[in-house]
Amino acid sequence: MNPLLQPHQLNEIKKNLPGGVVENADLSEMSRWKIGGSADCLIRPSGTEDVARLVSYLTAQDIPFIVIGSTSNLLFADEGLRIPCIQIGDKMCDFRESDDTLWGQSGIWMPFFARKAAQNGFSGIEHTAGIPGTLGGLICMNGGSQRKGIGSHIETVTAVAPDGEIKEFSREECGFAYRTSVFQENGYIITEALLRFTERRPYQEIRDEMLEILISRRKKFPQKLPNCGSTFISNPQIYVKYGPPGKVIEDLGYKGFRKGDAVVSEEHANFINNEGNAKAADVLWLIRKIRKDVENKTGFEMKAEVKFIDQFGVIKPAHLVDDHVIADS
Ligand SMILES: Cc1cc2nc3c(=O)[nH]c(=O)nc-3n(C[C@H](O)[C@H](O)[C@H](O)COP(=O)(O)OP(=O)(O)OC[C@H]3O[C@@H](n4cnc5c(N)ncnc54)[C@H](O)[C@@H]3O)c2cc1C
């Protein structure tokens, strides 16, 4: 398999997706963390059929590819990205409401979608207020807050297999569990989702609850500098004795600790801010060091929530990255 796109293949993709291809996209500008080299080829499709045509072409040509949303949970390699990167975003953000359902394309901005649910009096996804990302990214991560996940309100997910086949997944088939789903493993691209709501409440009530969540997030989480939200997932064994990751890391004295321009936030120690020109290697170094110290103190391991993408598109939780990618001490 040749990971590099040949010029005739690039032209074929451009012909099929006019205006949907960006060459040499600077990941340190477009990614949420403002970290990463250049991506050779970023492709932004406009719907399920586009995605199906695109991936069946790439697979038939033996070209590997990856899918991203708004990058709010991703750390890109300093070397950038050599394989095509399919970004599901603002070209795929249609939505429709019915009496008790909300349907959306997966590129829809989640805070907007959650607001639409509230305006319809649909209760249940208030906990997603303020979570940056696309609907597809949130489904893939089964994201949420207050230990809830978006998965509990999913009726069906439409997704495209690597060979271009379009499949509708029931909620059970999505395999939702805490901060995970089958889409982290099966290679399908989520393109649409239908959410069903069994509980209704007055808009004002839902709005007030969401505002409260937003205010509390603004107080707790750093707002100004680029970061990827929580770096580590809470480990229940550590939680019982020592508290959530932010507290454990803070108690070890990490607030303000830095490697290059990657700095453990003063406001919340589970966040790593980019103070200017942080490198992926610096962030990975901090993650490794913090994990080691937490393990020494508690006897348990913390896993990273953030995912690292290497230049050939291999996506792994950031604590599983090979040593040679990590900065020297
Ligand atoms: C300040 C801040 C606060 C945050 N707070 C929270 C929080 O409270 N709770 C929480 O759960 N998360 C939180 N996050 C993490 C992040 O917002 C969520 O994980 C979000 O849902 C990711 O969406 P995304 O579109 O940015 O996906 P990306 O980060 O682009 O991708 C995440 C993963 O999903 C996959 N993916 C993306 N789109 C698709 C698709 N269409 N089909 C298949 N796979 C796809 C990618 O391959 C990748 O593995 C926070 C992040 C930040 C920066």
The ligand as a Gaussian input file, in Angstrom:
#p B3LYP/6-31G(d) Opt

LIG

0 1
 C      -12.041000      22.915000      25.732000
 C      -12.514000      21.499000      25.476000
 C      -13.439000      20.925000      26.329000
 C      -13.895000      19.606000      26.102000
 N      -14.822000      19.083000      26.949000
 C      -15.292000      17.841000      26.709000
 C      -16.297000      17.272000      27.575000
 O      -16.771000      17.892000      28.522000
 N      -16.728000      16.017000      27.301000
 C      -16.248000      15.297000      26.236000
 O      -16.711000      14.157000      26.030000
 N      -15.296000      15.798000      25.417000
 C      -14.811000      17.031000      25.623000
 N      -13.838000      17.557000      24.808000
 C      -13.268000      16.716000      23.741000
 C      -13.970000      16.911000      22.384000
 O      -14.651000      18.132000      22.342000
 C      -14.946000      15.802000      22.058000
 O      -14.322000      14.552000      22.066000
 C      -15.592000      16.046000      20.678000
 O      -16.761000      15.319000      20.618000
 C      -14.710000      15.683000      19.507000
 O      -15.371000      16.114000      18.323000
 P      -14.543000      16.556000      17.042000
 O      -15.493000      16.820000      15.937000
 O      -13.631000      17.683000      17.378000
 O      -13.731000      15.226000      16.740000
 P      -12.175000      15.066000      16.453000
 O      -11.410000      15.542000      17.631000
 O      -11.849000      15.653000      15.136000
 O      -12.060000      13.467000      16.371000
 C      -12.184000      12.688000      17.532000
 C      -12.254000      11.199000      17.111000
 O      -13.464000      10.993000      16.412000
 C      -13.202000      10.474000      15.095000
 N      -14.196000      11.080000      14.223000
 C      -14.466000      12.418000      14.083000
 N      -15.474000      12.599000      13.218000
 C      -15.845000      11.357000      12.799000
 C      -16.827000      10.875000      11.892000
 N      -17.672000      11.706000      11.246000
 N      -16.915000       9.536000      11.690000
 C      -16.102000       8.656000      12.341000
 N      -15.148000       9.065000      13.207000
 C      -15.029000      10.393000      13.441000
 C      -11.774000      10.854000      14.776000
 O      -11.186000       9.934000      13.875000
 C      -11.136000      10.779000      16.156000
 O      -10.791000       9.451000      16.474000
 C      -13.389000      18.874000      25.004000
 C      -12.445000      19.454000      24.146000
 C      -12.023000      20.758000      24.364000
 C      -11.041000      21.364000      23.411000

